[in-house]
Amino acid sequence: MTNFISVYIPINAPLEMLKSIIDISIVSYIIFKLIKLGKETRAWQLVKGIVVIFIIAMLSEWLQLRTLAFILNKTIELAGFAVVVLFQPELRRGLEQLGRSSNIRDFFNFDESDDVIHTTYTIEEIVKAATELSKTQTGALIVVERETKLGEIINTGTTLDSNISSELIINIFTPNTPLHDGALIIRDNKLKSAACFLPLTDNPNLSKELGTRHRAALGITEVSDCISVVVSEETGKISYALNGGLSRNLTPDTLRKALNKNLLEKKTVNKKLSLWKGKSK
């Protein structure tokens, strides 16, 4: 370890040490930005898969599992080309985003509005909007992003990036308005984008009563961990989709309970765990 530090951070030469620190800082910053940009899309799941393959390859080398190690090493050799092909849209958007950044503070924005109070408010506004839309039989599709990022879905719609209010949600889905078709995406307790296109489910066992809106709600929950809230245009009934499953004919109370369980309670548990880990240190 001492030899490593002396090679990369020459302590006896102050100028060289300063250069090494700057060099390491720049590389660390680039890696951080690449991770941050990747986490904005579903491509992050693929990155984690590649990391798992790399770890297994190292373990197979250590355990002398020659056949497995050979196959994985050949796979890793092609990883560079595969990453460029698979992540081409994300890489392009990432470079565009870096080109648009005009302030150094934009690069180091660590703000995450995951506060329990804001989440509670978000849930109440969704319930209130769904209830009013149900009364008027106005079709609506609201998607709440969770761990899996939906950057490519958000980019298909019109960017809002506004605070949440039930009145604004109702206005978005009012018929014959520019944004009423498609899905409304909520990220970090903000209305991120409207009129977004979602993938449709291929499930052949769905009821023929379900239209495109419900199939889109299911489709996005099959490829991510998001939550979809649907209001039927034909019946005014409220539905809730999660992990490729659909719960129909919800009341405002049952919708609130479902959102609390999967948004609020999970945040509270994660917060307690992080506090406990901090104290244990």
C-alpha positions in Angstrom: 0.0 0.0 0.0 2.9 2.3 0.9 4.5 1.7 -2.5 1.3 2.4 -4.3 0.9 5.8 -2.5 4.6 6.7 -3.2 4.2 5.9 -6.9 1.0 7.8 -7.5 1.4 10.5 -4.8 5.1 11.3 -4.5 5.1 12.8 -0.9 8.7 14.0 -1.1 8.0 16.2 -4.2 5.3 18.8 -3.4 4.8 19.9 -7.0 4.5 16.3 -8.3 2.2 15.5 -5.4 -0.1 18.4 -6.3 -0.2 17.2 -9.9 -1.1 13.7 -8.8 -3.9 14.9 -6.6 -5.3 17.0 -9.4 -5.0 14.0 -11.8 -6.8 11.6 -9.4 -9.5 14.3 -8.7 -10.2 14.7 -12.4 -10.5 10.9 -13.0 -12.7 10.5 -9.9 -14.9 13.4 -11.1 -15.3 11.8 -14.5 -16.2 8.5 -13.0 -18.7 10.1 -10.7 -20.4 12.0 -13.6 -20.5 8.8 -15.7 -22.2 7.0 -12.8 -24.6 9.8 -12.2 -25.6 10.1 -15.9 -26.0 6.3 -16.1 -28.3 6.2 -13.1 -30.7 8.6 -14.9 -31.8 5.7 -17.2 -32.6 2.0 -17.2 -29.1 1.5 -18.6 -27.9 1.6 -15.0 -29.3 -1.9 -14.5 -27.2 -3.2 -17.4 -24.1 -1.5 -15.9 -24.7 -3.4 -12.7 -25.0 -6.6 -14.7 -21.6 -6.0 -16.3 -20.1 -5.3 -12.9 -21.5 -8.6 -11.6 -19.9 -10.5 -14.6 -16.6 -8.8 -13.9 -16.7 -9.9 -10.2 -17.6 -13.4 -11.2 -14.7 -13.5 -13.7 -12.3 -12.5 -10.9 -13.6 -15.1 -8.6 -13.4 -17.8 -11.2 -9.8 -16.9 -11.8 -9.1 -17.1 -8.1 -10.9 -20.4 -7.8 -9.2 -21.7 -11.0 -12.4 -22.4 -12.8 -10.7 -22.3 -16.1 -13.6 -22.9 -18.5 -15.8 -20.3 -16.8 -12.9 -17.8 -16.5 -12.1 -18.2 -20.2 -15.8 -17.6 -21.3 -16.1 -14.5 -19.0 -12.8 -13.1 -20.0 -13.7 -13.3 -23.6 -17.1 -11.6 -22.8 -15.3 -8.8 -20.9 -13.0 -8.3 -23.9 -16.0 -7.4 -26.0 -17.5 -5.3 -23.2 -16.1 -2.0 -24.5 -17.7 -2.4 -27.9 -20.9 -3.6 -26.4 -21.2 -0.7 -24.0 -20.9 1.8 -26.9 -23.6 0.0 -28.9 -26.0 -0.6 -26.0 -25.6 2.8 -24.3 -25.3 4.9 -27.5 -28.5 7.0 -26.7 -27.4 7.5 -23.1 -23.9 8.5 -24.1 -25.2 11.0 -26.6 -27.6 12.5 -24.0 -24.8 12.6 -21.4 -22.5 14.5 -23.7 -25.3 16.9 -24.6 -26.0 17.5 -20.9 -22.4 18.2 -20.2 -22.3 20.6 -23.1 -25.4 22.5 -21.7 -24.0 22.8 -18.2 -23.0 26.4 -17.7 -22.4 26.6 -14.0 -19.9 24.6 -11.9 -22.6 24.1 -9.3 -24.6 22.1 -11.9 -21.8 19.5 -11.8 -21.9 19.0 -8.1 -25.7 19.1 -7.4 -26.3 16.4 -4.8 -29.8 17.6 -3.9 -32.2 14.7 -3.4 -35.7 15.7 -2.3 -36.6 12.4 -0.7 -38.0 14.0 2.4 -40.9 12.1 4.0 -43.0 15.3 4.3 -42.7 16.0 0.6 -43.5 12.4 -0.2 -46.6 12.5 2.0 -47.7 15.7 0.2 -47.1 14.1 -3.2 -49.3 11.1 -2.3 -52.1 13.3 -1.1 -52.0 15.4 -4.3 -52.1 12.3 -6.4 -55.0 10.8 -4.5 -56.9 14.2 -4.7 -56.3 14.5 -8.4 -57.3 10.8 -9.1 -60.5 11.3 -7.1 -61.5 14.4 -9.0 -60.6 12.8 -12.4 -62.6 9.7 -11.5 -65.7 11.8 -10.8 -65.6 13.3 -14.2 -64.5 10.1 -15.9 -61.4 11.8 -17.3 -58.7 9.4 -18.4 -55.3 9.8 -16.7 -52.0 7.9 -16.4 -49.6 8.9 -13.6 -46.2 7.2 -13.2 -44.1 7.6 -10.0 -40.4 6.9 -10.5 -38.6 5.0 -7.8 -35.2 3.3 -7.9 -35.1 2.5 -11.7 -34.6 5.8 -13.5 -36.9 6.6 -16.5 -34.8 9.1 -18.2 -35.5 7.8 -21.7 -39.2 7.7 -21.0 -39.1 11.3 -19.7 -37.4 12.5 -22.8 -40.3 11.3 -25.0 -42.6 13.9 -23.4 -42.8 17.6 -22.6 -40.6 18.7 -19.7 -42.4 20.4 -16.8 -40.1 20.1 -13.8 -42.7 21.8 -11.6 -44.0 21.4 -8.1 -46.8 19.0 -7.6 -50.4 20.1 -7.2 -53.6 18.3 -7.8 -55.0 21.2 -9.8 -52.1 21.1 -12.2 -52.4 17.3 -12.6 -56.2 17.7 -13.3 -55.5 20.4 -15.9 -52.9 18.3 -17.7 -55.4 15.5 -18.3 -58.3 17.7 -19.3 -59.5 16.5 -22.7 -58.5 18.5 -25.8 -55.5 20.0 -24.1 -51.9 19.6 -25.6 -50.6 17.3 -22.8 -53.7 15.1 -22.0 -52.5 12.2 -24.1 -49.7 10.0 -22.7 -48.3 9.6 -19.2 -47.3 12.1 -16.5 -44.0 11.2 -14.9 -43.3 12.1 -11.2 -39.6 12.2 -10.1 -38.3 13.3 -6.7 -41.7 14.8 -5.8 -41.9 16.9 -8.9 -44.0 16.8 -12.1 -41.1 16.0 -14.4 -42.6 15.4 -17.8 -46.1 15.0 -19.4 -47.4 13.4 -22.6 -44.8 10.6 -22.3 -44.9 7.4 -24.4 -44.7 4.1 -22.4 -44.1 0.6 -23.6 -47.2 -1.6 -23.8 -47.4 -4.9 -21.9 -47.3 -8.1 -24.0 -49.3 -10.1 -21.3 -51.8 -12.2 -23.3 -53.9 -13.0 -20.2 -55.2 -9.4 -19.6 -58.9 -8.7 -19.8 -60.1 -7.4 -23.1 -61.8 -4.6 -21.2 -58.4 -3.0 -20.6 -57.4 -0.3 -23.1 -54.1 1.2 -24.2 -53.8 3.3 -21.0 -54.0 0.3 -18.7 -51.6 -1.7 -20.9 -49.1 1.1 -20.9 -49.4 1.3 -17.1 -48.6 -2.4 -16.8 -45.9 -2.2 -19.5 -43.7 0.3 -17.7 -44.0 -1.5 -14.4 -42.8 -4.7 -16.1 -39.5 -3.1 -17.1 -39.0 -0.9 -13.9 -40.0 -0.7 -10.3 -42.1 2.4 -10.8 -45.8 2.8 -9.7 -48.6 3.6 -12.1 -51.9 5.1 -11.2 -54.6 4.9 -13.9 -58.1 6.5 -14.2 -60.4 4.9 -16.7 -61.9 7.2 -19.3 -64.8 4.8 -19.8 -65.8 4.0 -16.2 -63.9 6.5 -14.1 -62.5 3.7 -12.0 -59.0 4.0 -10.4 -56.4 1.3 -10.9 -52.9 0.8 -9.5 -50.0 -1.0 -11.3 -46.8 -2.4 -9.7 -44.4 -5.1 -10.8 -46.5 -6.1 -13.7 -49.7 -6.5 -11.6 -52.8 -4.4 -11.7 -55.2 -3.6 -8.8 -58.6 -2.3 -10.1 -61.6 -0.5 -8.6 -59.6 1.4 -5.9 -61.2 3.9 -3.6 -59.3 7.0 -2.6 -58.5 5.3 0.7 -57.1 2.1 -0.8 -55.1 4.1 -3.3 -53.6 6.2 -0.5 -52.7 3.0 1.5 -51.1 1.5 -1.6 -49.0 4.6 -2.2 -48.1 5.0 1.4 -46.9 1.3 1.6 -44.7 1.5 -1.5 -43.5 5.1 -1.3 -43.7 6.5 2.2 -43.1 3.4 4.4 -40.1 2.3 2.3 -38.5 5.7 2.6 -39.1 5.7 6.4 -37.5 2.2 6.7 -34.5 3.2 4.5 -34.0 6.4 6.6 -34.0 4.4 9.8 -31.5 2.0 8.4 -29.2 4.8 7.3 -29.5 6.4 10.7 -28.7 3.1 12.4 -25.7 2.4 10.2 -24.5 5.9 11.0 -24.8 5.4 14.8 -23.1 1.9 14.5 -20.1 3.5 13.0 
